[in-house]
Amino acid sequence: IQAYILMREDPRSDLRHETEEIVKNFPQVSEFQRIFGKYDSIAKVLVKNNKELTDLVRKIHDLNGVK
């Protein structure tokens, strides 16, 4: 399954950098981009099934810099 995960992040640049590095290192993430508007970033992911997608979203939501 290919999916896109939109994220809102803490505005502090140190936390954004930390979040970006962590998210980019998840094996399911093929792209990470900064965007402008309601959301701050987007990750393009490739997962085996819905459970893997749900688990990945939970991991990302648990990051310190993600709102």
C-alpha positions as a printed NumPy array, in Angstrom:
array([[ 0.   ,  0.   ,  0.   ],
       [ 1.336,  3.412, -0.91 ],
       [ 0.114,  6.185,  1.373],
       [ 0.846,  9.774,  2.31 ],
       [ 1.05 , 10.883,  5.93 ],
       [ 0.502, 14.586,  6.608],
       [ 2.044, 15.965,  9.795],
       [ 1.782, 19.023, 11.956],
       [ 4.986, 19.724, 13.806],
       [ 6.272, 21.829, 16.65 ],
       [ 7.464, 25.167, 15.202],
       [10.924, 24.946, 16.807],
       [13.523, 24.245, 14.145],
       [15.57 , 21.89 , 16.345],
       [12.559, 19.644, 16.915],
       [11.597, 19.789, 13.233],
       [15.084, 18.699, 12.218],
       [15.027, 15.866, 14.749],
       [11.579, 14.721, 13.581],
       [12.649, 14.831,  9.944],
       [15.725, 12.684, 10.564],
       [13.747, 10.089, 12.535],
       [10.914,  9.875,  9.985],
       [13.329,  9.62 ,  7.042],
       [15.003,  6.635,  8.717],
       [11.822,  4.555,  8.987],
       [12.258,  1.845,  6.314],
       [ 8.712,  2.389,  5.012],
       [ 9.326,  6.072,  4.19 ],
       [10.364,  6.689,  0.597],
       [10.043, 10.501,  0.599],
       [ 9.778, 13.32 ,  3.131],
       [ 8.906, 16.871,  2.118],
       [ 8.234, 20.167,  3.854],
       [ 4.976, 21.79 ,  2.772],
       [ 3.202, 25.095,  3.355],
       [-0.31 , 25.432,  4.742],
       [-2.312, 23.598,  7.376],
       [ 0.325, 20.859,  7.586],
       [ 4.099, 21.179,  7.929],
       [ 5.346, 18.037,  6.232],
       [ 4.328, 14.984,  4.251],
       [ 5.813, 11.502,  4.137],
       [ 5.269,  9.101,  1.263],
       [ 5.259,  5.551,  2.603],
       [ 5.059,  2.028,  1.252],
       [ 3.678, -0.612,  3.628],
       [ 2.557, -4.246,  3.362],
       [-0.919, -3.808,  4.866],
       [-3.225, -1.569,  6.916],
       [-1.803, -2.819, 10.224],
       [ 1.712, -1.782,  9.233],
       [ 0.372,  1.615,  8.169],
       [-1.476,  2.068, 11.466],
       [ 1.622,  1.056, 13.438],
       [ 3.771,  3.523, 11.488],
       [ 1.295,  6.376, 12.015],
       [ 1.298,  5.642, 15.75 ],
       [ 5.116,  5.718, 15.841],
       [ 5.131,  9.064, 14.041],
       [ 2.43 , 10.518, 16.314],
       [ 4.474,  9.471, 19.35 ],
       [ 7.461, 11.553, 18.246],
       [ 8.199, 14.54 , 20.452],
       [ 7.975, 17.125, 17.665],
       [ 4.732, 15.89 , 16.07 ],
       [ 1.438, 17.402, 17.189]])
